[in-house]
Amino acid sequence: MTQALHAQISQDIDLARWSWLESHAQRDAIVLVDPVLELVDVGVAIATDNTQIVQHWIAEQLLLKPTQKQIIEWDAQKVKEFQALIIQPYVLIQEIDPNK
């Protein structure tokens, strides 16, 4: 099942502009995923309720809620794009590395 879920979640990742994500930030549903993590792996861990690894990532500050400063910066850049993945009730986002 995990391989099938991994494949499905891989297909669900898309680009999203900040202007499309703002409403999710307003309801406190955005989770910022550190670039050292694979977005699909985080999605699978959350979808399968793997609390041990998710708690580890939170403790290591690899999964965070955006700061008010980040939100203000992103509000000024409405077209800023993120990798995004919806795993209800969360919207996982990851900043795109401009060097890739």
Steps between C-alpha positions, in 0.01 A plus 500: 500500500776743583647477148161568345442787742848634423422492126163670551643773721782559250236575239314736735794738546459816296621856478293760680534875517489664839181685401331157469631389841410809704157375603659182636746711700209699643347178635843392637521194273837570333799288599836610365721203408877550514672441165714220647185285513321350204149641487357164396660327801347756736162453333519122538603529866208730579250299295600177675501667843868426558513720808849388600671635188275807478576588863871453427480741205311752713759470778778553245308804365470342157122542510383842614211737485599808299606796711314828482811649335493234226130557439555876468785439254290257297203740506727748321582235236160363403648313202766321710470131425527203732480126459168420666323188618164471672482234770179584681474706711845637411654665200867412488716753320865508413690798365644442157878521483576755226835327439335176386 
